Amino acid sequence: MFVQFFHFSVEIMTYENIREHCLSKKGTTEELPFDEFTPVFKVMGKIFAIAGTNSTYVNLKCDPEKAIELRAQYEEVTPAFHMNKKHWISVDYTGSVPPREIRSWIDASYSLVASGLTRAQKNELDQMK
């Protein structure tokens, strides 16, 4: 979503933007294992993002050192609620974090999870369009 301010536009991140970006990834499914308000995005059955439809947060898998760096840089980035705090971050996507950054963190989460797939799963993923 873009909002026009006088002569320039500002991109605003929304749940739908996050959902769309997650689902654009090869081999991604969307499931509702917890409740009807908390979609989970998985690559080959492994979670890489959790985003509440009734909240402004997305949980993403993250390299532990990068997670520390991001939490220091952005107040919108915190240890993820109900997740391993070392490996997961929670991002308030309505704050000052640029949408391109959030998309890159989604990409990194997807890649991190996909890199841990079995060889057979990686081969299957490679065959998908």
ChimeraX commands (.cxc) that place a marker at each C-alpha (Angstrom):
marker #1 position 0.00,0.00,0.00 radius 0.5
marker #1 position 1.25,3.48,-0.86 radius 0.5
marker #1 position 0.09,6.71,0.79 radius 0.5
marker #1 position 0.49,9.99,-1.11 radius 0.5
marker #1 position 1.97,12.93,0.82 radius 0.5
marker #1 position 1.99,16.07,-1.31 radius 0.5
marker #1 position 4.44,15.20,-4.13 radius 0.5
marker #1 position 5.86,11.90,-2.92 radius 0.5
marker #1 position 4.56,8.47,-1.92 radius 0.5
marker #1 position 5.38,6.48,1.19 radius 0.5
marker #1 position 5.02,2.72,1.22 radius 0.5
marker #1 position 3.24,1.33,4.27 radius 0.5
marker #1 position 3.54,-2.35,5.23 radius 0.5
marker #1 position 0.28,-4.20,5.87 radius 0.5
marker #1 position -0.64,-7.75,6.83 radius 0.5
marker #1 position -1.74,-8.34,3.23 radius 0.5
marker #1 position 1.69,-7.21,1.94 radius 0.5
marker #1 position 3.37,-9.67,4.31 radius 0.5
marker #1 position 1.00,-12.49,3.38 radius 0.5
marker #1 position 1.48,-11.84,-0.33 radius 0.5
marker #1 position 5.27,-11.76,-0.01 radius 0.5
marker #1 position 5.38,-14.98,2.02 radius 0.5
marker #1 position 3.10,-16.79,-0.43 radius 0.5
marker #1 position 5.24,-15.67,-3.38 radius 0.5
marker #1 position 8.02,-17.94,-2.11 radius 0.5
marker #1 position 8.43,-21.31,-3.79 radius 0.5
marker #1 position 6.96,-24.26,-1.84 radius 0.5
marker #1 position 5.15,-22.04,0.68 radius 0.5
marker #1 position 1.89,-23.03,2.33 radius 0.5
marker #1 position -0.33,-21.07,4.68 radius 0.5
marker #1 position -1.88,-22.90,7.63 radius 0.5
marker #1 position -3.90,-22.04,10.74 radius 0.5
marker #1 position -2.63,-24.51,13.39 radius 0.5
marker #1 position -3.18,-22.25,16.41 radius 0.5
marker #1 position -6.36,-20.27,15.76 radius 0.5
marker #1 position -8.19,-18.48,12.96 radius 0.5
marker #1 position -6.21,-15.24,13.50 radius 0.5
marker #1 position -2.64,-16.56,13.33 radius 0.5
marker #1 position -1.55,-17.75,9.90 radius 0.5
marker #1 position 1.68,-19.72,9.75 radius 0.5
marker #1 position 3.74,-19.70,6.57 radius 0.5
marker #1 position 5.81,-22.81,5.91 radius 0.5
marker #1 position 8.31,-23.92,3.32 radius 0.5
marker #1 position 8.11,-27.68,2.81 radius 0.5
marker #1 position 6.32,-28.02,6.15 radius 0.5
marker #1 position 8.79,-25.90,8.17 radius 0.5
marker #1 position 7.70,-22.56,9.66 radius 0.5
marker #1 position 9.47,-19.42,8.43 radius 0.5
marker #1 position 6.87,-16.75,9.35 radius 0.5
marker #1 position 3.92,-16.27,11.66 radius 0.5
marker #1 position 1.73,-13.20,11.23 radius 0.5
marker #1 position -1.43,-12.41,13.16 radius 0.5
marker #1 position -4.36,-11.04,11.21 radius 0.5
marker #1 position -5.48,-9.20,14.33 radius 0.5
marker #1 position -2.06,-7.79,15.29 radius 0.5
marker #1 position 0.72,-5.74,13.72 radius 0.5
marker #1 position 3.52,-8.25,14.26 radius 0.5
marker #1 position 5.26,-10.87,12.18 radius 0.5
marker #1 position 7.58,-13.48,13.71 radius 0.5
marker #1 position 10.56,-14.48,11.58 radius 0.5
marker #1 position 13.42,-16.92,11.96 radius 0.5
marker #1 position 16.71,-15.06,12.17 radius 0.5
marker #1 position 20.41,-15.74,12.54 radius 0.5
marker #1 position 21.13,-15.23,16.29 radius 0.5
marker #1 position 23.83,-12.58,15.74 radius 0.5
marker #1 position 21.68,-10.72,13.23 radius 0.5
marker #1 position 18.76,-10.85,15.69 radius 0.5
marker #1 position 20.85,-9.09,18.34 radius 0.5
marker #1 position 21.89,-6.46,15.80 radius 0.5
marker #1 position 18.30,-5.84,14.62 radius 0.5
marker #1 position 16.96,-5.57,18.18 radius 0.5
marker #1 position 19.63,-2.94,18.92 radius 0.5
marker #1 position 18.89,-1.02,15.72 radius 0.5
marker #1 position 15.06,-1.02,15.77 radius 0.5
marker #1 position 12.75,-0.72,18.76 radius 0.5
marker #1 position 10.11,-2.51,16.64 radius 0.5
marker #1 position 12.23,-5.68,16.64 radius 0.5
marker #1 position 11.93,-7.79,19.80 radius 0.5
marker #1 position 12.44,-11.44,20.79 radius 0.5
marker #1 position 9.51,-13.38,19.35 radius 0.5
marker #1 position 6.66,-14.20,21.72 radius 0.5
marker #1 position 6.19,-17.97,22.31 radius 0.5
marker #1 position 9.26,-18.77,20.18 radius 0.5
marker #1 position 12.94,-19.54,20.78 radius 0.5
marker #1 position 14.15,-16.00,21.56 radius 0.5
marker #1 position 17.64,-16.75,20.23 radius 0.5
marker #1 position 16.46,-17.76,16.75 radius 0.5
marker #1 position 13.23,-15.80,16.25 radius 0.5
marker #1 position 12.40,-12.10,16.10 radius 0.5
marker #1 position 9.07,-10.32,16.23 radius 0.5
marker #1 position 8.67,-7.22,14.08 radius 0.5
marker #1 position 6.00,-4.54,14.49 radius 0.5
marker #1 position 5.58,-3.78,10.81 radius 0.5
marker #1 position 3.63,-0.55,11.42 radius 0.5
marker #1 position 6.65,1.20,12.94 radius 0.5
marker #1 position 9.64,2.90,11.38 radius 0.5
marker #1 position 11.17,-0.21,9.78 radius 0.5
marker #1 position 11.10,0.30,6.01 radius 0.5
marker #1 position 8.93,-2.25,4.16 radius 0.5
marker #1 position 11.89,-3.26,1.95 radius 0.5
marker #1 position 13.78,-4.25,5.12 radius 0.5
marker #1 position 10.88,-6.37,6.35 radius 0.5
marker #1 position 10.64,-8.09,2.95 radius 0.5
marker #1 position 14.39,-8.80,3.08 radius 0.5
marker #1 position 13.98,-10.29,6.58 radius 0.5
marker #1 position 11.15,-12.49,5.30 radius 0.5
marker #1 position 13.46,-13.60,2.47 radius 0.5
marker #1 position 16.25,-14.33,4.96 radius 0.5
marker #1 position 13.89,-16.30,7.21 radius 0.5
marker #1 position 12.70,-18.36,4.25 radius 0.5
marker #1 position 16.30,-19.01,3.12 radius 0.5
marker #1 position 17.42,-19.93,6.62 radius 0.5
marker #1 position 14.61,-22.48,6.99 radius 0.5
marker #1 position 15.01,-23.80,3.43 radius 0.5
marker #1 position 18.73,-24.34,4.00 radius 0.5
marker #1 position 17.88,-26.75,6.82 radius 0.5
marker #1 position 15.64,-28.96,4.68 radius 0.5
marker #1 position 16.65,-32.50,3.87 radius 0.5
marker #1 position 18.33,-33.17,0.52 radius 0.5
marker #1 position 15.12,-34.80,-0.75 radius 0.5
marker #1 position 13.05,-31.76,0.33 radius 0.5
marker #1 position 15.55,-29.38,-1.31 radius 0.5
marker #1 position 15.35,-31.39,-4.55 radius 0.5
marker #1 position 11.56,-31.31,-4.42 radius 0.5
marker #1 position 11.62,-27.56,-3.78 radius 0.5
marker #1 position 14.02,-27.02,-6.69 radius 0.5
marker #1 position 11.56,-28.83,-9.01 radius 0.5
marker #1 position 8.69,-26.47,-8.11 radius 0.5
marker #1 position 7.84,-23.46,-10.26 radius 0.5
marker link #1:1,2 radius 0.2
marker link #1:2,3 radius 0.2
marker link #1:3,4 radius 0.2
marker link #1:4,5 radius 0.2
marker link #1:5,6 radius 0.2
marker link #1:6,7 radius 0.2
marker link #1:7,8 radius 0.2
marker link #1:8,9 radius 0.2
marker link #1:9,10 radius 0.2
marker link #1:10,11 radius 0.2
marker link #1:11,12 radius 0.2
marker link #1:12,13 radius 0.2
marker link #1:13,14 radius 0.2
marker link #1:14,15 radius 0.2
marker link #1:15,16 radius 0.2
marker link #1:16,17 radius 0.2
marker link #1:17,18 radius 0.2
marker link #1:18,19 radius 0.2
marker link #1:19,20 radius 0.2
marker link #1:20,21 radius 0.2
marker link #1:21,22 radius 0.2
marker link #1:22,23 radius 0.2
marker link #1:23,24 radius 0.2
marker link #1:24,25 radius 0.2
marker link #1:25,26 radius 0.2
marker link #1:26,27 radius 0.2
marker link #1:27,28 radius 0.2
marker link #1:28,29 radius 0.2
marker link #1:29,30 radius 0.2
marker link #1:30,31 radius 0.2
marker link #1:31,32 radius 0.2
marker link #1:32,33 radius 0.2
marker link #1:33,34 radius 0.2
marker link #1:34,35 radius 0.2
marker link #1:35,36 radius 0.2
marker link #1:36,37 radius 0.2
marker link #1:37,38 radius 0.2
marker link #1:38,39 radius 0.2
marker link #1:39,40 radius 0.2
marker link #1:40,41 radius 0.2
marker link #1:41,42 radius 0.2
marker link #1:42,43 radius 0.2
marker link #1:43,44 radius 0.2
marker link #1:44,45 radius 0.2
marker link #1:45,46 radius 0.2
marker link #1:46,47 radius 0.2
marker link #1:47,48 radius 0.2
marker link #1:48,49 radius 0.2
marker link #1:49,50 radius 0.2
marker link #1:50,51 radius 0.2
marker link #1:51,52 radius 0.2
marker link #1:52,53 radius 0.2
marker link #1:53,54 radius 0.2
marker link #1:54,55 radius 0.2
marker link #1:55,56 radius 0.2
marker link #1:56,57 radius 0.2
marker link #1:57,58 radius 0.2
marker link #1:58,59 radius 0.2
marker link #1:59,60 radius 0.2
marker link #1:60,61 radius 0.2
marker link #1:61,62 radius 0.2
marker link #1:62,63 radius 0.2
marker link #1:63,64 radius 0.2
marker link #1:64,65 radius 0.2
marker link #1:65,66 radius 0.2
marker link #1:66,67 radius 0.2
marker link #1:67,68 radius 0.2
marker link #1:68,69 radius 0.2
marker link #1:69,70 radius 0.2
marker link #1:70,71 radius 0.2
marker link #1:71,72 radius 0.2
marker link #1:72,73 radius 0.2
marker link #1:73,74 radius 0.2
marker link #1:74,75 radius 0.2
marker link #1:75,76 radius 0.2
marker link #1:76,77 radius 0.2
marker link #1:77,78 radius 0.2
marker link #1:78,79 radius 0.2
marker link #1:79,80 radius 0.2
marker link #1:80,81 radius 0.2
marker link #1:81,82 radius 0.2
marker link #1:82,83 radius 0.2
marker link #1:83,84 radius 0.2
marker link #1:84,85 radius 0.2
marker link #1:85,86 radius 0.2
marker link #1:86,87 radius 0.2
marker link #1:87,88 radius 0.2
marker link #1:88,89 radius 0.2
marker link #1:89,90 radius 0.2
marker link #1:90,91 radius 0.2
marker link #1:91,92 radius 0.2
marker link #1:92,93 radius 0.2
marker link #1:93,94 radius 0.2
marker link #1:94,95 radius 0.2
marker link #1:95,96 radius 0.2
marker link #1:96,97 radius 0.2
marker link #1:97,98 radius 0.2
marker link #1:98,99 radius 0.2
marker link #1:99,100 radius 0.2
marker link #1:100,101 radius 0.2
marker link #1:101,102 radius 0.2
marker link #1:102,103 radius 0.2
marker link #1:103,104 radius 0.2
marker link #1:104,105 radius 0.2
marker link #1:105,106 radius 0.2
marker link #1:106,107 radius 0.2
marker link #1:107,108 radius 0.2
marker link #1:108,109 radius 0.2
marker link #1:109,110 radius 0.2
marker link #1:110,111 radius 0.2
marker link #1:111,112 radius 0.2
marker link #1:112,113 radius 0.2
marker link #1:113,114 radius 0.2
marker link #1:114,115 radius 0.2
marker link #1:115,116 radius 0.2
marker link #1:116,117 radius 0.2
marker link #1:117,118 radius 0.2
marker link #1:118,119 radius 0.2
marker link #1:119,120 radius 0.2
marker link #1:120,121 radius 0.2
marker link #1:121,122 radius 0.2
marker link #1:122,123 radius 0.2
marker link #1:123,124 radius 0.2
marker link #1:124,125 radius 0.2
marker link #1:125,126 radius 0.2
marker link #1:126,127 radius 0.2
marker link #1:127,128 radius 0.2
marker link #1:128,129 radius 0.2
view
